[in-house]
């Protein structure tokens, strides 16, 4: 498969497209929060508790209690209103168990309260959660008794080990007793610590970019490094925009996904750069535009195949990986798409622009090329007139033909 | 290099990978829950478990029931014992058969040794046999790829010392120096270790991040975070108590009596039997003496002392300084200085009890019990401890200095995951992983035909090496780590893609297939190396500075890159060299399944 797409010609539409996506992303991240524009309303990041401090708590209630009731109770207990039901598959369900994920961040007002009372954030939150438990218990009762059918199912699922929240002393042949509310998992992060994590995340991203800048400058040239870093910043900004738009939770896992994409995208970019460097050696008389186009076309197959195969793996994660991995996989999907795009349309063209602006040799080459083109054009015109051809041959085709001749000639 | 040498290198790496993966495979696929439990018990719990087994085995053996393995190990020991006896009485040699029974052995031994010795001989042999069993299981456990908290369930906490606590300001009106801070963190680690060891969880890890003044605690398997909170927030208490000599003698006597009837003075829960307590002097309690093995873990075999219940200086005394120095006779001694109030009390206490022992107790464990030589006035005391190693003295000084500080600890991050939740996550993650790899491998075959098969073999070896690397570096598999593996599979084929596309290009440019393959590999080499090294550099940085999920992810990433380079550049080339050794292909059919040309 040989392609001959003029990528460099497409750079300005690509720049405009990228800029639009990035600016839209920034709008969703930083725009004024009090506007009401339907789906376009900026909402900012949905910060996970890693970065804001607070608690994520998964609780199982062995009674049929619906999400709205739980939400009312969490609000009453001062734990906000972010409640999400977790589907328990029917074959694993014990009693009338329902699971909820409750996320509560610590507001600034609460931070002051914690300071005044001189307690730890963990204790502060624990009190609220205990409060929530007792609220739920007043609504549904303290215990849930498994009998008959439910007991049979429970015994087949947990023949010897205990069910989460089981009151062991009350276990008999005809019944098993559970606490009506049980904690499945919990993670608490204090606001002070999360501020540190926030800094760490920013530091890590900047650190990685710097390492790459230095490495590429050593292995290639400074303009290549700048092109690569711009492409990476482009990918990161777009991913953050998507995260904000879809209200995906921004936590350490998401940062891991962003860093993965940085690694992936630089991989793509380097492969293209490597070909460009090689071609600069072979195609000495050609302008950088031509070299870039040739290189991008030569590596296009590889870029697409790799991107496709990686995407296959990530999409499997997206579909079958379960809820905990979903936002991670989603960020990766978007990232791979734009990472591939940026290594073609951003990283290469940026270096080309640099060459055109700063390299004297390059300017001379372009002048020479222009002159040659003019001569060829004239010859072409003369030919056309002579032979009275109705269809004028395309300039680029002639160009590439003549170039090919030169190339093969040189090799021999 | 010759093909055969390279094949050998490849086989070496394959064997290497399998070797490090075997414990992991055994653990997750062949170990029963009982085996897993036995591998994880430690400390007091282990002692109880072994004791239970020994008792059961002894009973069975006495009834001559079948217990081949146990009996064999006893026979071995018995033979050694008989040799000793024979050496002592060369005239009257005992000969034994290979199938000697337990009763026969007992009879022979009883003729030559005391009853008590014979009993303990069998018990010790059995104890060794069982502990070895536990030990070998624990060794397997230590060399497996561990699952992170998010996949396994358990508790995790990051603990910091609250230096801004009002109590701190009271104690250090002039501000806290850097050394004080460090000492406080060290003491906090000590205290937490002391407390956690009591729970008998063997995989606990307590990690000190000195620069960040943080302590990271991992407690896999602990379900309730309240347990962890208790451990952390109940700060260790340092006390001085008077040793009751009569009581201790009495206890030793009782212990001997009980043990000769193979009973313990403690009940199954480790609480002193009431009948024993009743025979001791009033207002006393029995405390264990710290007996750490060379790895710093509390050993199972403990001695006990009886001390008076009342603490000499209360549980909130003020120790101004504690240092290790060289004493008059050239031996190392621990010096410590008490605050004014306590110094006065100390003078009275030491004056009244010259010649008696005073126990230094941390969290109800006796660390040392020096003898009072003189009345100590002015608060400056010196403890001389025979020939204790210097390290032990330093620890004592540290505990003395910091034990009274009661640095307020604070949990800044805390995470508990229920075990069943972790199981669901890992089940789904593994499933997605398998499907994803299936997709990628299938796609490669469709796209590259035989080349795709080669790439797939390389990718599978890649995953094997990656997992082996994780086992070797004692890595932990977390959820992002799992995703990292999937991603590695996706990206690992990249090396092959670059090479194949290059080969096709060269072939189309008019080269023969053989030359095209050589050129393809040579030219792709630097591209692949450059592309991967950039990511590798970043990965190393991440694993140095990142914590938690980022770190696990970075380690997986780096190992993945190394194995990708190996499999992509080395393995695939080897396979191609074998392919083109005898035939030179005329078309690109081996690389194109759909488009033969």
Contacts between the chains, C-beta under 8 A, distances in Angstrom:
chain1	res1	chain2	res2	distance
A	1	B	595	7.9
A	2	B	508	7.9
A	58	B	418	7.6
A	58	B	421	7.0
A	118	B	165	7.9
A	118	B	166	7.0
A	120	B	410	4.9
A	120	B	411	6.1
A	121	B	412	7.8
A	122	B	229	7.1
A	122	B	410	8.0
A	122	B	411	4.6
A	122	B	414	5.8
A	164	B	418	6.2
A	164	B	420	6.7
A	183	B	416	7.7
A	183	B	418	7.7
A	184	B	418	4.3
A	184	B	420	7.7
A	184	B	421	5.5
A	185	B	415	8.0
A	185	B	416	5.6
A	185	B	417	4.4
A	185	B	418	5.0
A	185	B	421	5.4
A	186	B	225	6.1
A	186	B	414	7.5
A	186	B	415	7.4
A	186	B	416	4.9
A	187	B	413	7.6
A	187	B	414	6.5
A	187	B	415	4.0
A	187	B	416	7.0
A	188	B	411	7.2
A	188	B	413	7.1
A	188	B	414	4.4
A	188	B	415	7.7
A	189	B	412	7.1
A	189	B	413	4.7
A	189	B	414	7.5
A	190	B	410	7.3
A	190	B	411	7.3
A	190	B	412	4.3
A	190	B	413	6.9
A	192	B	412	6.4
A	193	B	158	6.7
A	193	B	160	7.6
A	193	B	412	3.6
A	193	B	413	5.3
A	200	B	545	7.5
A	200	B	546	7.6
A	200	B	547	7.3
A	203	B	545	7.3
A	204	B	541	8.0
A	204	B	542	6.4
A	204	B	545	6.3
A	204	B	546	6.1
A	204	B	550	6.8
A	207	B	541	5.6
A	207	B	545	6.7
A	208	B	538	4.4
A	208	B	541	6.3
A	208	B	542	6.9
A	211	B	537	5.1
A	211	B	538	5.2
A	211	B	541	5.5
A	212	B	534	5.6
A	212	B	537	7.3
A	212	B	538	6.2
A	215	B	533	7.2
A	215	B	534	5.3
A	215	B	537	5.5
A	216	B	534	6.8
A	219	B	530	5.9
A	252	B	548	6.1
A	252	B	549	5.0
A	252	B	550	6.1
A	253	B	479	7.4
A	253	B	480	5.8
A	253	B	549	5.8
A	255	B	550	6.8
A	256	B	480	4.7
A	256	B	549	5.7
A	256	B	550	5.6
A	256	B	553	4.7
A	257	B	480	7.9
A	259	B	538	7.5
A	259	B	542	6.5
A	259	B	550	7.4
A	259	B	553	7.6
A	260	B	484	7.3
A	260	B	487	6.2
A	260	B	553	7.6
A	260	B	557	7.5
A	262	B	538	7.1
A	263	B	535	4.1
A	263	B	538	6.2
A	263	B	539	7.2
A	263	B	557	6.8
A	264	B	487	7.7
A	264	B	491	6.7
A	266	B	531	7.6
A	266	B	534	5.1
A	266	B	535	6.2
A	266	B	538	7.8
A	267	B	491	7.0
A	267	B	494	6.9
A	267	B	531	4.6
A	267	B	532	7.1
A	267	B	534	7.3
A	267	B	535	5.9
A	268	B	531	8.0
A	270	B	527	7.4
A	270	B	530	5.2
A	270	B	531	4.1
A	270	B	534	5.9
A	271	B	498	6.4
A	271	B	527	5.6
A	271	B	531	5.4
A	274	B	526	6.7
A	274	B	527	4.2
A	274	B	530	5.9
A	274	B	531	7.4
A	275	B	527	7.4
A	278	B	523	7.6
A	298	B	505	6.9
A	299	B	501	7.7
A	301	B	501	5.1
A	302	B	494	7.9
A	302	B	497	5.1
A	302	B	498	5.4
A	302	B	501	4.5
A	305	B	447	6.5
A	305	B	497	4.9
A	305	B	501	7.5
A	306	B	491	7.3
A	306	B	493	7.1
A	306	B	494	4.5
A	306	B	497	5.1
A	306	B	498	7.9
A	308	B	443	7.2
A	309	B	440	5.1
A	309	B	443	5.6
A	309	B	444	6.9
A	309	B	490	5.6
A	309	B	493	5.2
A	309	B	494	7.8
A	309	B	497	7.5
A	310	B	487	6.9
A	310	B	490	3.5
A	310	B	491	5.7
A	310	B	494	7.7
A	311	B	490	7.5
A	312	B	436	6.8
A	312	B	439	4.1
A	312	B	440	5.4
A	312	B	443	6.0
A	312	B	490	6.8
A	313	B	436	3.9
A	313	B	437	7.1
A	313	B	439	6.7
A	313	B	440	5.3
A	313	B	486	4.9
A	313	B	487	6.5
A	313	B	489	5.5
A	313	B	490	3.6
A	314	B	436	7.4
A	314	B	486	7.1
A	314	B	487	6.9
A	314	B	490	6.6
A	315	B	436	7.8
A	315	B	439	7.9
A	316	B	432	5.1
A	316	B	433	7.7
A	316	B	435	4.4
A	316	B	436	3.3
A	316	B	439	5.9
A	316	B	486	7.1
A	317	B	432	4.8
A	317	B	433	7.8
A	317	B	436	6.1
A	317	B	483	6.0
A	317	B	486	5.6
A	319	B	432	7.5
A	320	B	428	6.5
A	320	B	431	5.4
A	320	B	432	4.0
A	320	B	435	5.7
A	321	B	428	5.9
A	321	B	429	6.1
A	321	B	432	4.1
A	321	B	483	7.5
A	322	B	424	7.1
A	322	B	425	6.2
A	322	B	428	3.5
A	322	B	429	6.8
A	322	B	432	7.5
A	324	B	150	7.4
A	324	B	425	5.6
A	324	B	479	6.2
A	325	B	425	7.9
A	325	B	428	7.5
A	325	B	429	6.5
A	325	B	432	7.3
A	325	B	479	6.3
A	325	B	483	6.3
A	328	B	479	7.8
A	328	B	480	6.8
A	328	B	483	5.9
A	329	B	483	7.1
A	332	B	483	7.6
A	332	B	487	7.2
